[in-house]
């Protein structure tokens, strides 16, 4: 689906200035314990499946929608595994800080495939054989691989992570 219309409308007024946006990420695992990753079309890097929460949309609904839109898979959120700030700079210069909610998701059905223009590839990876990933993707994966655990969040006063994306 790409950038939501309401974000495009805001960008007309603020240009590339910083936006604070709610987002979700999915740690999707299959019966073999492999992790689903997508190769981003905008910067070519592998990452967990992520996206912006639409206005009036619940985060769990958003994570199910994003996984389906980007990969064709049907998932069921099992638990919230992490909440964090996630700064990002896009190749066009747009800057965002996402308030990201990472969900551990169980695969319900479908076949993984590139299902929109946000990814150039999707694939399943053993947790000990992951491609190069940024710190945010690693955090979601690490926290999501724990079947039953507390939700991770940064300690009070801890800064958000490094900006990902283009310099």
Secondary structure as GFF3:
##gff-version 3
##sequence-region A 1 167
A	DSSP	alpha_helix	5	14	.	.	.	ID=ss1
A	DSSP	beta_strand	19	29	.	.	.	ID=ss2
A	DSSP	beta_strand	35	40	.	.	.	ID=ss3
A	DSSP	beta_strand	46	47	.	.	.	ID=ss4
A	DSSP	beta_strand	49	52	.	.	.	ID=ss5
A	DSSP	alpha_helix	59	71	.	.	.	ID=ss6
A	DSSP	beta_strand	74	89	.	.	.	ID=ss7
A	DSSP	beta_strand	95	109	.	.	.	ID=ss8
A	DSSP	beta_strand	119	125	.	.	.	ID=ss9
A	DSSP	alpha_helix	135	144	.	.	.	ID=ss10
A	DSSP	beta_strand	152	153	.	.	.	ID=ss11
A	DSSP	beta_strand	164	165	.	.	.	ID=ss12
###
